[in-house]
Amino acid sequence: MATHHLASWSHNLRYSSLPPEVIHAAIKTFYNWTGCAIGGSNHPAKAIAYKTLSPFFGKPTYSLLGRHHDADGGAGGYKSVDAQHAALINGIASHVHHYDDTHLDTIIHPAGPVASALLAVAEWKGSETKISGKDFLLALVVGVEAECKLGLAVWPEHYDVGWHITSTTGSIGAAVAVSKLLGLSIEQTSHAIGIAATQVIGLREMFGAHTKSFHPGSAAQSGLMATVMAQGGYTSSLQALEAKRGWVNVVGATKSTDELQADLDKWLGIGATIGEQDGVGLPDGATGRWEILRNSFKPYPCGIVIHPIIDGCSQLHHDLKARGLSGHDVASVHARVHPLVLELTGKPKPRDGLEGKFSFYHGAAIGLLYGKGTPSQYEDSVVQDPEVIAIRDRIQGTADRSLNADETRIVVMINDGQVLEKHVVHAVGSLEVPMDDKALEMKFKDQCMGVLGEKVDTASQECWGIEIVEDVRSIVKSLCT
């Protein structure tokens, strides 16, 4: 029932049914994902993936965002690749800086798996039938909704036991999205969901290593492959999500079967009255809840639970500066944080930039020293800088269950005995203090300027205007150099 219900909802949804705020949220989601993919295009993780997998590339007709000009795919540039590898490698690049979007209720990063698969399909099928911006955005919405609804059904136990929820739901979200874009029937979409669901991937143990960014890339690749196979007649169980040995009962094994089934039905809106479904299930007219409206965008390229401490310490940096002081004058820092902060990002001595993204201590240090947290503050050289390390060693954290996940209380003791305090109720980037379009554009240009150069303004404008383009392929040219 659940598999069919999700496939039917996706198949029947029309662009005209999307509220204006959902359309704008989808545009922002695409815009942010594009900036992250271009910003991550020079990262070693992408370069290694490209080089090692290149013997297996098919017909080189699909784009890797970012540098794209070296004919031999050598240093500084990449050749086009086949659609499957484009989905994989763009997915890696979009997540490698941990700067991508976040559905705060589940900590899913929904755009990576879905948008990476969709862009490859838009280039692939665009030569036969143009994929419009509206077609693309509609498919993006259904993919994001599928990921997040399924994530809610198994959250938090699924994540707590060690699954990386972005990729375990991402392959299904990508399959639903690509099925929508390719116009698959309800039954074909159900098969695509099943083929994607059986390709479960992603362990939290990989956080802080290249493999974490492989997760959304692989999910994009798996979802694309699942859909193409389903379109060609490949079959799956039609109860892949809800069956006793199906996705929800296997990956949500710490809950009872009855609990899981109830949660799956709840979040998909199965068997609910209008009153019960309102604000919970898949959107249907005036009922249900759009999860894409609960998607957020990161101001800092690290684990999102670190954002309150960077926000607060950046404010304290300016408070220190106003007193003629700096981070070097700090004797000690004590921060009370939500327990999840220390569980997910409790690395006191990160060894490199990737580990730094999972260190609450590093986040506090760069906030105090630099008053900001951009990709530059997560370079290996900064993480290994003795001055940064000295500040990190003065920081202590205490878990406080009374605090929200986006809240922190910080006390800074100065060498001369002064005490500074900061209470961040909601960190910037939260639903309560979201990044507006202007801030998102600054983030996009900051990431992309070093890659696109003078093309960055054109790229920004074309991504913002995706809704009105007749052929999504026309945008891609501005996203590569």
C-alpha positions as CSV (number, residue, x, y, z in Angstrom):
1,M,0.0,0.0,0.0
2,A,2.7,2.5,1.0
3,T,4.8,1.9,-2.2
4,H,1.8,2.3,-4.4
5,H,0.6,5.3,-2.5
6,L,3.9,7.1,-2.9
7,A,4.1,6.2,-6.6
8,S,0.5,7.3,-7.2
9,W,0.9,10.6,-5.4
10,S,4.1,11.4,-7.3
11,H,2.6,10.4,-10.7
12,N,-0.5,12.5,-10.2
13,L,1.0,15.7,-8.8
14,R,1.0,18.6,-11.3
15,Y,3.0,21.8,-11.3
16,S,-0.2,23.8,-11.1
17,S,-0.8,22.2,-7.7
18,L,2.4,23.6,-6.2
19,P,1.9,26.6,-4.0
20,P,4.1,29.7,-4.9
21,E,6.1,29.2,-1.7
22,V,6.9,25.6,-2.6
23,I,8.1,26.6,-6.1
24,H,10.4,29.2,-4.6
25,A,11.7,26.7,-2.1
26,A,12.5,24.3,-4.9
27,I,14.3,27.1,-6.8
28,K,16.4,27.9,-3.7
29,T,17.1,24.2,-3.2
30,F,18.4,23.8,-6.8
31,Y,20.3,27.1,-6.6
32,N,22.0,26.1,-3.4
33,W,22.8,22.6,-4.7
34,T,24.4,24.0,-7.8
35,G,26.6,26.3,-5.8
36,C,27.7,23.5,-3.6
37,A,28.4,21.2,-6.5
38,I,30.6,23.8,-8.3
39,G,32.2,24.8,-5.0
40,G,33.2,21.2,-4.4
41,S,34.4,20.6,-7.9
42,N,38.0,21.1,-7.0
43,H,38.0,18.9,-3.9
44,P,40.4,15.9,-3.9
45,A,37.4,13.6,-3.3
46,K,36.0,14.4,-6.7
47,A,39.4,14.2,-8.4
48,I,40.1,10.8,-6.9
49,A,36.6,9.5,-7.9
50,Y,37.0,10.8,-11.4
51,K,40.5,9.4,-12.0
52,T,39.9,6.0,-10.5
53,L,36.6,5.4,-12.2
54,S,37.5,6.9,-15.6
55,P,38.3,3.5,-17.2
56,F,34.7,2.6,-16.7
57,F,33.1,5.8,-18.2
58,G,30.7,5.4,-21.0
59,K,29.8,7.8,-23.8
60,P,31.1,11.2,-22.6
61,T,28.1,13.4,-23.1
62,Y,27.0,14.5,-19.7
63,S,28.4,17.4,-17.6
64,L,30.4,17.5,-14.4
65,L,29.8,20.9,-12.9
66,G,32.7,23.3,-12.3
67,R,36.0,23.0,-14.2
68,H,35.4,21.2,-17.5
69,H,37.9,22.5,-20.0
70,D,40.9,20.2,-20.2
71,A,40.5,17.8,-23.1
72,D,42.4,15.1,-21.3
73,G,40.6,15.5,-18.0
74,G,43.9,16.4,-16.4
75,A,44.7,18.6,-13.5
76,G,42.2,21.5,-13.3
77,G,39.6,20.0,-15.6
78,Y,37.3,17.1,-16.3
79,K,35.9,15.7,-19.5
80,S,32.2,14.9,-19.8
81,V,31.1,11.5,-18.6
82,D,28.1,9.1,-19.0
83,A,24.9,9.9,-17.1
84,Q,25.4,7.4,-14.3
85,H,28.9,8.7,-13.5
86,A,27.7,12.3,-13.8
87,A,25.1,11.6,-11.2
88,L,27.6,10.0,-8.9
89,I,30.4,12.5,-9.2
90,N,28.2,15.6,-9.1
91,G,26.6,14.1,-6.0
92,I,30.0,13.7,-4.4
93,A,31.0,17.3,-5.2
94,S,27.8,18.7,-3.9
95,H,28.2,17.2,-0.5
96,V,32.0,17.1,0.1
97,H,32.1,20.5,1.8
98,H,29.1,19.7,4.0
99,Y,27.6,23.0,2.8
100,D,24.4,21.6,1.2
101,D,20.8,21.8,2.3
102,T,19.4,20.2,5.4
103,H,15.9,19.0,6.3
104,L,16.1,19.8,10.0
105,D,13.6,17.3,11.2
106,T,15.6,14.4,10.0
107,I,19.1,15.9,9.1
108,I,18.6,14.6,5.6
109,H,20.5,16.5,2.9
110,P,17.8,16.0,0.2
111,A,19.1,17.9,-2.9
112,G,22.3,15.9,-3.4
113,P,20.8,12.6,-4.4
114,V,17.8,14.0,-6.3
115,A,19.3,17.0,-8.2
116,S,22.4,15.1,-9.2
117,A,20.3,12.4,-10.8
118,L,17.8,14.9,-12.4
119,L,20.5,17.0,-14.0
120,A,22.0,13.9,-15.7
121,V,18.6,12.9,-17.0
122,A,17.8,16.4,-18.2
123,E,21.0,16.3,-20.3
124,W,20.4,12.8,-21.4
125,K,16.7,13.1,-22.5
126,G,16.9,16.7,-23.5
127,S,18.2,15.8,-26.9
128,E,15.0,13.9,-27.5
129,T,12.4,15.9,-25.6
130,K,13.4,19.2,-23.9
131,I,13.1,19.1,-20.2
132,S,11.7,22.5,-19.0
133,G,12.5,24.2,-15.8
134,K,9.0,23.6,-14.5
135,D,9.4,19.8,-15.3
136,F,12.7,19.8,-13.4
137,L,11.4,21.6,-10.4
138,L,8.3,19.4,-10.1
139,A,10.5,16.3,-10.2
140,L,12.8,17.9,-7.6
141,V,9.8,18.5,-5.3
142,V,8.5,15.0,-5.4
143,G,11.9,13.5,-4.8
144,V,12.6,15.7,-1.8
145,E,9.1,14.9,-0.4
146,A,9.7,11.2,-0.8
147,E,13.1,11.3,0.9
148,C,11.9,13.4,3.8
149,K,8.6,11.5,4.4
150,L,10.4,8.2,4.5
151,G,13.1,9.7,6.7
152,L,10.4,10.8,9.2
153,A,9.0,7.3,9.3
154,V,12.2,5.9,10.6
155,W,13.7,8.8,12.5
156,P,15.4,9.0,14.9
157,E,16.2,5.3,15.6
158,H,17.3,4.6,12.0
159,Y,19.9,7.4,12.4
160,D,20.9,6.6,15.9
161,V,21.8,3.0,15.1
162,G,24.3,4.2,12.5
163,W,22.6,4.7,9.1
164,H,23.4,7.8,7.1
165,I,19.8,8.8,6.4
166,T,20.7,11.1,3.5
167,S,21.7,8.1,1.3
168,T,19.3,5.5,2.7
169,T,16.4,7.6,1.7
170,G,18.2,9.4,-1.1
171,S,18.2,6.5,-3.6
172,I,14.4,6.2,-3.3
173,G,14.0,10.0,-3.6
174,A,16.1,10.0,-6.7
175,A,14.1,7.2,-8.2
176,V,10.8,8.9,-7.5
177,A,12.1,12.1,-9.0
178,V,13.5,10.6,-12.1
179,S,10.4,8.5,-12.6
180,K,8.4,11.7,-12.6
181,L,10.7,13.4,-15.1
182,L,10.6,10.4,-17.4
183,G,6.8,10.0,-17.1
184,L,6.8,6.5,-15.8
185,S,3.4,4.9,-14.9
186,I,2.4,4.3,-11.3
187,E,3.4,0.6,-11.6
188,Q,6.7,1.4,-13.2
189,T,7.4,4.0,-10.5
190,S,6.6,1.4,-7.8
191,H,9.1,-1.0,-9.4
192,A,11.7,1.9,-9.5
193,I,11.1,2.5,-5.8
194,G,11.7,-1.1,-5.0
195,I,14.9,-1.4,-7.1
196,A,16.2,1.8,-5.4
197,A,15.1,0.6,-1.9
198,T,17.1,-2.6,-2.2
199,Q,20.3,-0.5,-2.8
200,V,20.6,0.7,0.8
201,I,23.8,2.6,1.4
202,G,25.4,4.8,4.0
203,L,27.1,4.3,7.4
204,R,27.7,7.2,9.9
205,E,31.1,5.7,10.7
206,M,32.2,7.3,7.4
207,F,31.6,10.9,8.7
208,G,34.9,12.8,8.4
209,A,36.2,10.8,5.4
210,H,35.7,11.0,1.7
211,T,33.2,8.2,1.8
212,K,30.6,10.4,3.4
213,S,30.3,12.4,0.2
214,F,30.1,9.1,-1.8
215,H,26.8,8.4,-0.1
216,P,24.6,11.0,-1.8
217,G,26.5,10.5,-5.1
218,S,25.9,6.7,-5.0
219,A,22.2,7.3,-4.0
220,A,21.8,9.5,-7.1
221,Q,23.4,6.9,-9.3
222,S,21.3,4.1,-7.8
223,G,18.1,6.0,-8.1
224,L,18.8,6.8,-11.7
225,M,19.7,3.2,-12.5
226,A,16.6,1.9,-10.7
227,T,14.3,4.1,-12.8
228,V,15.9,3.3,-16.1
229,M,15.7,-0.4,-15.4
230,A,12.0,-0.1,-14.2
231,Q,11.2,1.8,-17.4
232,G,12.7,-1.1,-19.4
233,G,10.5,-3.7,-17.6
234,Y,12.8,-4.8,-14.7
235,T,10.6,-5.8,-11.8
236,S,10.7,-5.4,-8.1
237,S,8.4,-6.2,-5.2
238,L,5.4,-3.9,-5.3
239,Q,5.5,-3.7,-1.5
240,A,9.1,-2.8,-1.3
241,L,8.6,-0.1,1.4
242,E,6.0,-1.7,3.7
243,A,6.5,-5.5,3.4
244,K,7.7,-7.5,6.4
245,R,11.2,-7.8,4.9
246,G,10.9,-4.5,3.0
247,W,12.8,-1.2,3.4
248,V,11.1,0.3,6.5
249,N,11.1,-2.9,8.6
250,V,14.8,-3.7,7.7
251,V,16.4,-0.2,8.1
252,G,14.1,0.7,11.0
253,A,14.7,-2.6,12.9
254,T,15.0,-1.0,16.3
255,K,11.2,-0.3,16.2
256,S,8.5,-2.9,16.2
257,T,6.8,-3.8,12.9
258,D,3.5,-2.3,14.1
259,E,5.2,1.0,15.1
260,L,7.0,1.3,11.8
261,Q,3.9,0.6,9.8
262,A,2.0,3.2,11.8
263,D,4.7,5.8,11.2
264,L,5.0,5.0,7.5
265,D,1.2,5.3,7.1
266,K,1.2,8.5,9.2
267,W,3.9,10.4,7.2
268,L,2.6,9.2,3.8
269,G,-1.0,10.1,4.9
270,I,-2.4,6.6,4.3
271,G,-5.8,5.9,5.8
272,A,-6.0,9.2,7.6
273,T,-8.9,11.5,7.7
274,I,-8.4,15.0,6.4
275,G,-8.0,16.4,9.9
276,E,-5.5,13.7,10.8
277,Q,-3.6,14.1,7.6
278,D,-3.5,17.9,7.7
279,G,0.1,18.9,8.6
280,V,1.5,15.4,8.5
281,G,1.1,13.4,5.3
282,L,1.9,13.9,1.7
283,P,0.4,17.2,0.5
284,D,-2.9,16.9,-1.2
285,G,-4.7,20.1,-1.8
286,A,-5.3,21.8,1.5
287,T,-4.1,18.8,3.5
288,G,-0.6,17.4,4.3
289,R,2.7,19.1,4.9
290,W,5.4,20.2,2.3
291,E,8.7,19.0,3.7
292,I,10.6,21.2,1.2
293,L,9.4,24.2,3.2
294,R,11.2,22.8,6.2
295,N,14.4,22.5,4.2
296,S,17.2,24.8,5.4
297,F,20.4,26.2,3.9
298,K,23.7,26.2,5.7
299,P,25.7,29.4,6.3
300,Y,28.7,27.3,7.5
301,P,30.3,24.2,5.7
302,C,30.1,21.7,8.5
303,G,27.8,19.5,10.5
304,I,24.7,21.6,11.1
305,V,24.6,21.0,14.8
306,I,27.9,23.0,15.0
307,H,26.2,26.1,13.6
308,P,25.0,27.6,16.9
309,I,28.5,27.5,18.3
310,I,30.0,29.2,15.2
311,D,27.2,31.8,15.2
312,G,27.7,32.6,18.9
313,C,31.5,32.6,18.8
314,S,31.5,34.8,15.7
315,Q,29.4,37.3,17.6
316,L,31.8,37.0,20.5
317,H,34.7,37.7,18.1
318,H,33.2,41.1,17.3
319,D,32.5,41.7,21.0
320,L,36.1,41.0,21.7
321,K,37.2,43.3,18.9
322,A,35.1,46.1,20.2
323,R,37.0,45.9,23.5
324,G,40.4,45.9,21.8
325,L,40.8,42.1,22.4
326,S,41.0,39.0,20.2
327,G,40.8,35.3,20.4
328,H,44.3,35.2,21.7
329,D,43.2,36.9,24.9
330,V,40.7,34.1,25.7
331,A,41.6,32.0,28.7
332,S,38.8,29.5,28.5
333,V,35.5,28.8,26.7
334,H,32.6,26.8,28.1
335,A,29.6,26.0,25.9
336,R,26.4,24.3,26.9
337,V,25.0,22.5,23.8
338,H,22.3,20.0,22.8
339,P,23.6,16.4,23.5
340,L,23.5,15.7,19.7
341,V,26.3,18.2,19.2
342,L,28.9,16.3,21.3
343,E,27.6,12.9,19.9
344,L,28.0,13.9,16.3
345,T,30.8,16.5,16.4
346,G,32.8,15.8,19.5
347,K,36.2,15.5,17.8
348,P,38.5,17.6,20.1
349,K,41.6,17.1,17.9
350,P,40.6,17.0,14.2
351,R,43.5,16.1,11.9
352,D,42.4,17.7,8.7
353,G,39.6,19.7,7.1
354,L,37.2,16.9,6.7
355,E,37.5,16.0,10.4
356,G,37.2,19.6,11.3
357,K,33.7,19.7,9.8
358,F,32.8,17.3,12.6
359,S,34.5,19.1,15.4
360,F,32.5,21.5,17.6
361,Y,35.8,22.6,19.1
362,H,37.1,23.7,15.7
363,G,33.9,25.5,14.9
364,A,34.2,27.5,18.2
365,A,37.8,28.3,17.6
366,I,37.4,29.7,14.1
367,G,34.4,31.7,15.2
368,L,36.5,33.3,18.0
369,L,39.6,33.8,15.8
370,Y,38.1,34.8,12.5
371,G,34.5,35.8,13.2
372,K,33.3,33.5,10.4
373,G,33.2,30.0,9.1
374,T,33.7,29.6,5.4
375,P,35.3,26.8,3.4
376,S,38.6,28.6,3.9
377,Q,38.4,28.0,7.6
378,Y,38.2,24.3,7.0
379,E,41.3,23.9,4.9
380,D,43.8,21.5,6.3
381,S,46.3,24.3,6.9
382,V,43.8,26.1,9.2
383,V,42.8,23.0,11.1
384,Q,46.5,22.2,11.7
385,D,47.4,25.9,12.5
386,P,49.0,26.1,16.0
387,E,47.1,29.2,16.8
388,V,43.8,27.5,16.1
389,I,44.8,24.4,18.0
390,A,45.7,26.6,21.0
391,I,42.2,28.1,21.1
392,R,40.6,24.6,20.5
393,D,42.4,23.3,23.6
394,R,40.7,26.0,25.7
395,I,37.2,25.0,24.8
396,Q,34.9,22.7,26.8
397,G,31.4,21.5,26.0
398,T,28.6,20.2,28.2
399,A,25.5,18.4,27.0
400,D,22.3,20.1,28.1
401,R,19.1,18.4,27.3
402,S,17.1,21.6,28.1
403,L,18.6,23.2,25.0
404,N,17.2,22.9,21.4
405,A,19.5,21.5,18.7
406,D,20.0,25.0,17.2
407,E,20.7,26.7,20.6
408,T,23.8,27.2,22.7
409,R,24.9,29.2,25.8
410,I,28.6,30.3,25.7
411,V,30.7,31.7,28.5
412,V,34.2,33.1,27.6
413,M,36.7,33.9,30.3
414,I,39.3,36.5,29.3
415,N,42.9,36.5,30.6
416,D,42.3,39.7,32.6
417,G,39.3,38.2,34.4
418,Q,36.5,39.7,32.2
419,V,33.6,37.4,31.4
420,L,31.6,37.5,28.1
421,E,28.4,35.5,27.5
422,K,26.3,34.7,24.5
423,H,23.0,33.0,24.2
424,V,22.1,31.8,20.7
425,V,18.4,30.9,20.8
426,H,18.2,29.9,17.1
427,A,21.3,29.8,14.9
428,V,21.4,31.5,11.6
429,G,20.3,29.0,9.0
430,S,17.5,27.6,11.1
431,L,13.9,27.8,10.2
432,E,13.5,30.6,12.6
433,V,16.5,32.6,11.3
434,P,16.8,31.4,7.7
435,M,19.3,32.5,5.1
436,D,17.4,34.9,2.8
437,D,17.9,35.0,-1.0
438,K,20.5,37.7,-0.7
439,A,22.6,35.7,1.7
440,L,22.2,32.5,-0.4
441,E,23.4,34.4,-3.4
442,M,26.5,35.6,-1.5
443,K,27.2,32.0,-0.5
444,F,26.8,30.9,-4.1
445,K,29.2,33.5,-5.5
446,D,31.7,32.9,-2.7
447,Q,31.9,29.2,-3.6
448,C,31.8,29.6,-7.4
449,M,34.0,32.6,-8.0
450,G,37.2,30.7,-7.8
451,V,35.9,28.1,-10.3
452,L,33.7,30.1,-12.7
453,G,35.5,33.5,-12.6
454,E,33.7,36.1,-14.6
455,K,30.9,33.6,-15.5
456,V,29.7,33.6,-11.9
457,D,27.1,36.3,-12.2
458,T,25.6,34.7,-15.3
459,A,25.5,31.3,-13.6
460,S,23.7,32.8,-10.6
461,Q,21.1,34.6,-12.7
462,E,20.4,31.5,-14.8
463,C,20.0,29.3,-11.8
464,W,17.6,31.7,-10.2
465,G,15.6,31.7,-13.4
466,I,15.3,28.0,-13.9
467,E,11.5,28.1,-13.7
468,I,11.2,29.9,-17.0
469,V,13.7,28.0,-19.1
470,E,12.4,25.8,-21.9
471,D,15.4,23.5,-21.8
472,V,17.4,22.9,-18.6
473,R,20.5,22.1,-20.7
474,S,20.8,25.8,-21.5
475,I,21.7,26.5,-17.9
476,V,24.4,23.8,-17.8
477,K,26.7,25.7,-20.1
478,S,27.1,28.5,-17.6
479,L,28.0,26.1,-14.8
480,C,31.1,24.7,-16.4
481,T,34.4,26.3,-17.5
